[in-house]
């Protein structure tokens, strides 16, 4: 009989489990729709086209209260992406530095890194966000008495303000030139690797890549007139005008997420480096490589294969922890969606949108890191 075949039974069990999940989902859906209908609560996503009627403090795109809920949610998505992207970049840099520092032969550097890691890991992220939020509003002075650590940079309870170049089309041309520069670097890297495999000769890929990625945008900027006028912040009334302003909410959220997550990334980097046998270091020293070369050419390339999988989890944690921004008033997607639900009463739709958006963030991050992990994996001949 077919039921005696383990493969057939396995398929039947999976079909039965899938059927039970489907029936449960159908029951929950129909029960929810019936209860909403009894209470005369409208369902659907038609509210997305209505006027939002609320302002958002920070936005990467033009937005006003007269815009739709859909655009308001788009502003929240972009704010979340901004926090997650900047936070991930800074976290990887700081975490890598701390992980290497903890293995330093300098006693003071190693102990300071260890203390930082232990302290930051043991303080909940929400408490850290509250601390940095109060740091901006309760410790830093008003704009008239702003702290100026270096010329052109001001710290006050309105956030960080610093000088930036005034917009000019030349900067747009430089950005456009950066794209072909990255493509050129990719092909140079492939050519150098094949050349080394065939001849054994090492090509200075790093210096050439830096020259291309910096040189092409610089040439485009020079050809467009080399504008260098700066927008310098000036105190006008009760606040600064000009320059670039980092709000207290964004600054507190970014500091909290980066300092907290970097402690975990540091431990991942430390473990990845220690996973490499000491024989690798001794062999590199035997052929005359310097400590910096040993770290960059021998240790880190091999440690990346151990570091990348758990590092992916920390990137996902940082992205999901950004939803705590609602606690300190930063208008991320959760905050905007919560305001939308309060005004429209569409709680189920709002929660569904939050789940879908964060699911997309997680899947995209995992997809990129899995691709990079596969690229760094050893390939057996």
C-alpha positions as CSV (number, residue, x, y, z in Angstrom):
1,X,0.0,0.0,0.0
2,X,1.0,3.6,-0.6
3,X,0.6,4.5,3.1
4,X,3.5,2.2,3.9
5,X,5.8,4.4,1.8
6,X,7.5,7.0,4.0
7,X,7.6,9.6,1.2
8,X,3.9,9.3,0.5
9,X,3.1,9.6,4.2
10,X,5.3,12.7,4.5
11,X,3.4,14.3,1.6
12,X,0.1,13.4,3.1
13,X,1.1,14.8,6.5
14,X,2.2,18.1,4.9
15,X,-1.1,18.4,2.9
16,X,-3.1,17.7,6.1
17,X,-1.1,20.3,8.1
18,X,-1.5,22.9,5.2
19,X,-5.2,22.1,5.1
20,X,-5.6,22.7,8.9
21,X,-3.7,26.0,8.7
22,X,-5.9,27.1,5.7
23,X,-9.1,26.2,7.6
24,X,-8.0,28.1,10.7
25,X,-7.1,31.1,8.6
26,X,-10.5,31.0,6.9
27,X,-12.3,30.7,10.2
28,X,-10.4,33.7,11.7
29,X,-11.0,35.8,8.5
30,X,-14.7,35.1,8.3
31,X,-15.2,35.6,12.1
32,X,-13.4,38.9,11.9
33,X,-15.4,40.1,9.0
34,X,-18.7,39.1,10.7
35,X,-17.8,40.9,13.9
36,X,-16.7,44.1,12.1
37,X,-20.0,44.0,10.1
38,X,-22.0,43.7,13.3
39,X,-20.3,46.8,14.8
40,X,-20.7,48.7,11.5
41,X,-16.9,49.1,11.1
42,X,-15.8,49.7,7.5
43,X,-13.1,47.5,6.1
44,X,-10.7,47.8,3.2
45,X,-7.9,50.1,2.2
46,X,-10.1,52.9,0.7
47,X,-9.0,55.2,3.4
48,X,-5.5,55.5,1.8
49,X,-6.8,57.9,-0.7
50,X,-8.4,60.3,1.8
51,X,-6.7,63.4,3.2
52,X,-4.4,62.7,6.1
53,X,-5.0,66.0,8.0
54,X,-1.9,65.7,10.2
55,X,1.6,67.0,9.8
56,X,4.9,65.0,10.0
57,X,7.9,66.6,11.5
58,X,10.5,65.1,9.3
59,X,10.2,64.0,5.7
60,X,12.5,63.2,2.8
61,X,9.8,64.2,0.3
62,X,7.4,67.1,0.2
63,X,4.5,66.5,2.4
64,X,1.6,68.5,3.9
65,X,-1.5,67.7,5.9
66,X,-3.5,68.0,2.7
67,X,-1.8,64.9,1.3
68,X,-3.3,61.5,1.4
69,X,-2.8,58.8,4.0
70,X,-0.9,56.8,1.4
71,X,1.7,59.6,1.0
72,X,1.9,59.9,4.8
73,X,2.7,56.2,5.1
74,X,5.3,56.6,2.3
75,X,7.0,59.3,4.3
76,X,7.1,56.9,7.3
77,X,8.6,54.1,5.2
78,X,11.3,56.5,3.9
79,X,12.1,57.7,7.4
80,X,12.5,54.1,8.5
81,X,14.7,53.3,5.6
82,X,16.9,56.3,6.4
83,X,17.3,55.3,10.0
84,X,18.0,51.6,9.1
85,X,20.5,52.4,6.3
86,X,22.5,54.9,8.2
87,X,22.3,52.9,11.4
88,X,23.5,49.7,9.7
89,X,26.5,51.4,8.1
90,X,27.6,53.1,11.4
91,X,27.0,49.9,13.4
92,X,29.1,47.7,11.1
93,X,32.0,50.3,11.3
94,X,31.8,50.8,15.0
95,X,31.2,47.1,15.8
96,X,34.2,46.0,13.6
97,X,36.4,48.5,15.3
98,X,35.3,47.4,18.8
99,X,35.7,43.7,18.0
100,X,39.2,44.2,16.8
101,X,40.0,46.5,19.7
102,X,38.9,43.9,22.2
103,X,41.6,41.5,20.8
104,X,44.2,44.2,21.0
105,X,47.5,43.5,22.8
106,X,47.2,46.9,24.4
107,X,45.7,46.2,27.9
108,X,43.8,49.5,28.2
109,X,42.2,49.4,24.7
110,X,41.1,45.8,25.2
111,X,39.6,46.5,28.7
112,X,37.8,49.6,27.5
113,X,36.3,47.7,24.6
114,X,35.2,44.9,26.9
115,X,33.6,47.3,29.4
116,X,31.7,49.1,26.6
117,X,30.4,45.8,25.2
118,X,29.3,44.4,28.5
119,X,27.6,47.7,29.6
120,X,25.8,48.3,26.3
121,X,24.6,44.8,26.0
122,X,23.1,44.8,29.5
123,X,21.1,48.1,29.1
124,X,17.8,47.6,27.3
125,X,17.6,49.5,24.0
126,X,14.4,51.4,25.1
127,X,16.2,52.8,28.1
128,X,19.1,53.9,26.0
129,X,16.7,55.7,23.6
130,X,15.1,57.5,26.6
131,X,18.6,58.5,27.9
132,X,19.7,60.0,24.6
133,X,16.4,61.8,24.1
134,X,16.7,63.4,27.6
135,X,20.3,64.2,26.7
136,X,19.2,66.4,23.9
137,X,16.3,68.1,25.6
138,X,17.5,68.2,29.3
139,X,21.3,68.5,29.1
140,X,22.1,70.4,25.9
141,X,21.5,74.2,26.1
142,X,19.1,76.3,24.0
143,X,20.2,77.5,20.5
144,X,21.3,80.9,21.8
145,X,23.8,79.1,24.1
146,X,24.6,76.3,21.7
147,X,27.8,74.3,22.1
148,X,30.3,74.8,19.2
149,X,32.9,72.0,19.5
150,X,34.4,72.9,16.1
151,X,33.7,75.9,13.9
152,X,30.4,75.6,12.0
153,X,29.0,72.7,14.1
154,X,26.4,73.5,16.8
155,X,24.9,71.3,19.5
156,X,21.7,72.4,21.2
157,X,18.3,71.0,22.3
158,X,17.2,71.5,18.7
159,X,19.7,68.9,17.5
160,X,23.0,69.0,15.6
161,X,23.5,71.7,13.0
162,X,26.5,71.8,10.7
163,X,27.6,73.4,7.5
164,X,27.0,71.7,4.1
165,X,27.7,72.6,0.5
166,X,25.0,74.6,-1.1
167,X,23.1,72.7,-3.8
168,X,24.5,73.1,-7.3
169,X,24.0,70.9,-10.4
170,X,27.6,70.0,-10.3
171,X,27.0,67.8,-7.3
172,X,24.3,66.0,-9.3
173,X,26.8,65.4,-12.1
174,X,29.3,64.1,-9.5
175,X,26.8,61.6,-8.3
176,X,26.0,60.5,-11.8
177,X,29.7,60.0,-12.4
178,X,30.0,57.9,-9.3
179,X,27.8,55.2,-10.9
180,X,30.0,54.4,-13.9
181,X,33.0,54.6,-11.5
182,X,31.5,51.8,-9.4
183,X,31.0,49.7,-12.5
184,X,34.6,50.3,-13.6
185,X,35.8,49.3,-10.2
186,X,33.8,46.0,-10.5
187,X,35.4,45.1,-13.8
188,X,38.9,46.2,-12.6
189,X,38.5,43.9,-9.6
190,X,37.5,40.9,-11.8
191,X,40.4,41.5,-14.1
192,X,42.9,41.8,-11.3
193,X,41.7,38.6,-9.7
194,X,42.0,36.6,-13.0
195,X,45.4,38.2,-13.6
196,X,46.6,37.1,-10.2
197,X,45.3,33.6,-10.7
198,X,47.1,33.2,-14.0
199,X,50.4,35.1,-13.3
200,X,50.5,35.4,-9.5
201,X,51.2,39.1,-9.8
202,X,49.2,41.3,-7.4
203,X,47.5,44.4,-8.8
204,X,46.9,47.4,-6.4
205,X,43.1,47.1,-6.5
206,X,42.4,49.1,-3.4
207,X,44.4,52.2,-4.5
208,X,43.2,52.1,-8.1
209,X,39.5,51.6,-6.9
210,X,39.8,54.6,-4.6
211,X,41.3,56.6,-7.4
212,X,38.5,55.8,-9.8
213,X,35.6,56.3,-7.3
214,X,37.0,59.6,-6.2
215,X,38.6,60.7,-9.4
216,X,35.6,60.4,-11.8
217,X,33.2,62.4,-9.6
218,X,35.9,64.9,-8.9
219,X,36.5,65.4,-12.6
220,X,32.8,65.9,-13.2
221,X,32.6,68.4,-10.3
222,X,35.6,70.3,-11.7
223,X,34.2,70.4,-15.3
224,X,30.8,71.7,-13.9
225,X,32.6,74.7,-12.4
226,X,33.9,73.4,-9.1
227,X,31.3,75.2,-6.9
228,X,32.4,75.4,-3.3
229,X,30.0,77.7,-1.6
230,X,28.8,76.4,1.8
231,X,25.5,76.8,3.6
232,X,26.7,77.8,7.1
233,X,24.1,77.7,10.0
234,X,23.3,81.0,11.6
235,X,21.2,81.8,14.6
236,X,18.1,83.7,13.5
237,X,15.6,84.3,16.3
238,X,15.2,81.2,18.4
239,X,16.7,78.7,16.0
240,X,19.4,78.1,13.4
241,X,18.9,78.7,9.7
242,X,21.1,77.2,7.0
243,X,23.3,74.1,7.1
244,X,21.9,70.7,7.8
245,X,20.0,70.0,11.0
246,X,19.8,66.6,12.6
247,X,16.7,66.6,14.8
248,X,16.9,65.5,18.5
249,X,14.5,62.6,17.8
250,X,16.6,61.3,14.8
251,X,19.8,61.8,16.7
252,X,18.6,60.0,19.8
253,X,17.2,57.1,17.8
254,X,20.4,56.7,15.7
255,X,22.7,56.9,18.7
256,X,20.7,54.4,20.7
257,X,20.4,51.9,17.9
258,X,24.0,52.2,16.8
259,X,25.6,52.1,20.3
260,X,23.4,49.2,21.4
261,X,23.7,47.0,18.3
262,X,27.4,47.7,17.8
263,X,28.1,45.9,21.1
264,X,26.7,42.7,19.7
265,X,28.4,43.2,16.3
266,X,31.7,43.6,18.2
267,X,31.3,40.2,19.8
268,X,30.5,38.6,16.4
269,X,33.6,40.1,14.9
270,X,35.7,39.0,17.9
271,X,34.4,35.5,17.6
272,X,35.0,35.4,13.8
273,X,38.6,36.5,14.2
274,X,39.3,34.0,17.0
275,X,37.8,31.2,14.8
276,X,40.8,31.6,12.5
277,X,43.7,29.3,13.5
278,X,46.8,30.9,15.0
279,X,48.8,29.1,12.3
280,X,47.4,31.5,9.7
281,X,48.8,34.5,11.6
282,X,52.1,32.7,12.2
283,X,52.4,31.8,8.6
284,X,51.7,35.4,7.5
285,X,54.3,36.7,10.0
286,X,56.8,34.2,8.6
287,X,56.6,35.7,5.1
288,X,57.1,39.2,6.5
289,X,53.6,40.7,6.5
290,X,53.0,43.5,8.9
291,X,50.2,43.3,11.5
292,X,47.9,45.6,9.5
293,X,48.5,43.5,6.4
294,X,47.9,40.3,8.3
295,X,44.5,41.6,9.6
296,X,43.4,42.9,6.2
297,X,44.7,40.2,3.9
298,X,44.6,37.0,5.9
299,X,42.4,37.2,9.0
300,X,39.4,39.4,8.0
301,X,38.7,37.7,4.6
302,X,38.5,34.3,6.3
303,X,36.6,35.6,9.3
304,X,33.9,37.1,7.1
305,X,32.6,33.6,6.4
306,X,32.0,33.2,10.1
307,X,30.8,36.7,10.7
308,X,28.2,37.3,8.0
309,X,25.4,34.9,9.1
310,X,25.1,36.3,12.7
311,X,25.7,39.8,11.4
312,X,22.6,39.5,9.2
313,X,20.6,38.8,12.3
314,X,21.9,42.0,14.0
315,X,21.0,44.0,10.9
316,X,17.5,42.7,11.0
317,X,17.3,43.5,14.8
318,X,18.4,47.1,14.2
319,X,15.8,47.5,11.5
320,X,13.0,46.1,13.6
321,X,14.2,48.0,16.8
322,X,13.8,51.2,14.8
323,X,10.0,50.8,15.4
324,X,10.8,51.9,19.0
325,X,11.1,55.4,17.5
326,X,7.4,55.9,18.4
327,X,8.5,56.2,22.1
328,X,10.6,59.3,21.4
329,X,8.4,60.9,18.8
330,X,10.4,60.2,15.6
331,X,7.9,59.8,12.7
332,X,8.9,56.4,11.4
333,X,6.5,54.0,9.7
334,X,5.0,52.6,13.0
335,X,4.4,56.1,14.3
336,X,2.7,57.3,11.1
337,X,0.7,54.1,10.9
338,X,-0.4,54.4,14.5
339,X,-1.7,58.0,13.9
340,X,-3.5,56.8,10.8
341,X,-5.2,54.0,12.8
342,X,-6.3,56.4,15.5
343,X,-7.8,58.8,13.0
344,X,-9.5,56.2,10.7
345,X,-10.2,53.3,13.0
346,X,-8.8,50.9,10.5
347,X,-6.7,49.0,13.0
348,X,-6.6,45.7,11.2
349,X,-5.5,47.2,8.0
350,X,-2.9,49.4,9.8
351,X,-1.4,46.4,11.6
352,X,-1.4,44.4,8.4
353,X,0.5,47.2,6.6
354,X,3.1,47.4,9.4
355,X,3.6,43.6,9.2
356,X,4.0,43.6,5.5
357,X,6.4,46.6,5.4
358,X,8.7,45.1,8.1
359,X,8.5,41.7,6.4
360,X,9.7,43.3,3.2
361,X,12.5,45.1,5.0
362,X,13.6,41.8,6.6
363,X,13.4,39.8,3.4
364,X,15.3,42.3,1.4
365,X,18.1,42.5,4.0
366,X,18.3,38.8,4.2
367,X,18.3,38.4,0.4
368,X,21.3,40.8,0.1
369,X,23.2,39.3,3.0
370,X,22.6,35.8,1.8
371,X,23.9,36.8,-1.7
372,X,27.0,38.3,-0.1
373,X,27.5,35.3,2.1
374,X,27.3,33.0,-0.9
375,X,29.8,35.2,-2.7
376,X,32.3,35.0,0.2
377,X,31.8,31.2,0.8
378,X,34.7,28.9,-0.2
379,X,34.2,27.3,-3.6
380,X,35.4,23.7,-3.9
381,X,37.2,22.9,-7.1
